[in-house]
Amino acid sequence: MIVFDLKCGSKGHVFEAWFGSSADYEQQKARGLLTCPMCGDADVGKAVMAPAVGAKGNSRPDPAPAAAAPEKAAPVAMSGADQAKMQAFVDALAQAQSKVLEESTWVGRDFANQARAMHYGEQDRSSIHGDVAPDEARALIAEGVEVAPLPFPVIPPHAKN
């Protein structure tokens, strides 16, 4: 089985779909069998999605019991006005992040070290952004270091074309 994020062409709705293989997806698309579950648009294609990268086999924590797993929220259909408000909100959030990043320095994997150095007065304070593992981010917060996740992914400067 393979899962793809799909996106309709008319309204930009993104949804998840499972297929037996990539060939199954191509066959269903060619036959016009794919439609948006929210608006019924038949103009559906693959959306950009993050790759699934598994953890090392020897570092994976024991899975939690199935009974303890939280229930997933069901999607809720929005009216056109609600969708427009949501899109305006997301656009404003993206613009705010872009402005913050313009005034910030990319420090990559050295983020945690530099954030600590600024917190403890070993380095002048400045606005930085970079990569940090979730456990390390929690450790920074526990120490009282002021950090916050960015709402949208950031492409490192060295990875841009």
N, C-alpha and C positions, 0 to 999 in steps of 0.2 A: 504494500500500500504506500501511496505517496500523497502528501497534502500540499495544496497550492493555495495561496491567497489570490483571489480573483477580484477584478474590478470592472464595474459596468461603465460603459462609455458615456452614457447620457448624464448621470448624476454623480458618478465617482464613488458609488457605494463599494466598499471592500468587504469581502466575505470569504470564508474558508470552504474548500471543497476537497473531498478525498477521491482518489482514483486508484485503480489497480496498477497503473504504470503511466509513464509519460505518454506512451503511445495511446492509451485509453483516453487521456485528456485530449490529445490531438484529434482522435477519431470523433469524440463527442462534439468538439468545437466545429469540426468540418461538417458534421451532420446537423448543426444548429440546435443541439440539445441543451446547451448551457444558457441559462437565463439568470438574471439577478433576482434573488428571492425577495428583495425589498420593493423593486419597482417593475419587475418583469422584463427589463431591457434584455434583448438577445445579443447586443453588442458587448460581449464579455471577453476579457483577456487577462493574462497573468499580471498581478500587481507585484511591485517590488517587495521582497521579503528578506528577512535576515536568515542566514544559514543556520541550521541546527548543528551546533558543535557540542558533542558530548564531552563530559569530564573524563579524566583518566580513570580507568577501571579500578585502580587501587585507591582512589581518593573519593569515590562516590559514597555519600552517607547512606545508612540503612534507610530504605523507603518507609514512610509513615504508614500505619495501618489504613486501609481503605475507609474505615468508618470515620477516621479523623480528617479526611479530606474535605475541604470546604466545598459547598455547592457553587457551581458557576452561575452567574447571573444570566438570565435569558435576555437576548437582544430585544430592544423596544423600538417599534417603528416610530419615526418622527415625522411631523408634518413638514411641509416645504419651508415654512417660516422658522421652525425649530432648527432645521438643517442649515438654513442660512445663518442663523445666530451662532450655531456651533462652528460653522466654517469661519465666520468672522472672528470668533474667539480664538480658534486655532491659528488663524493668520496673524492676529495681534500677538499671540504668545510667541510665534515663530519670529516675528519682527523684533520683539523685545529681547529674545535670546540672541538674535543676530547682532543687535546693538551692544549687548553686554559682551559678546565675544570679540567685537571690534576693539573694545577697550580693555581686553584681557590678553594675557600671554599664554601660549600653549607650552606646557612643561612636560607633556607626555606621561611616562611611567614614573617620573620623579614627583608627581603631584603630592603624594602623602608626605614625603620628606620635606618638601618646600612648605606645605601647609603647616606642618608641625613647627618648622623653623620660624615661621612668621608668628605662630601662636605663642611660642616661648621667647620671642624677642631676639632670636638669633639672626634674623633676616628682616629687612624692611618689608612692611606690609604692602602688598600690591594685589591686583586682581589676576588670578591665574585659573587655568582650566587644563585638564588632562585626564589620564586614565588611572583608575584605582579599582581594585577588586572589591566586591561587596563587603567581605569580611573586614578589609582594611578601612573602608568608609565607616563601617559601624564602630571600629576601634577609634577612629578620629573623633566621631561624635561623642563616644563615651569619655574621651579625654577633654571634651569641651571645645575642640577645634571647630570653628564655624565653617561648615561645608554644606553644599546642597547639590543634589543631582540636577542635571539639565533635562528639561522636558523632551528634547529631541536629540537624536544621535549627532555626534560631531565627527566629521572626517578630519583626521590629523593632517596638518599642512603638507607633510612629506608624501601623503598618499593621494593628494589632489593632482589631476592631470593638468 
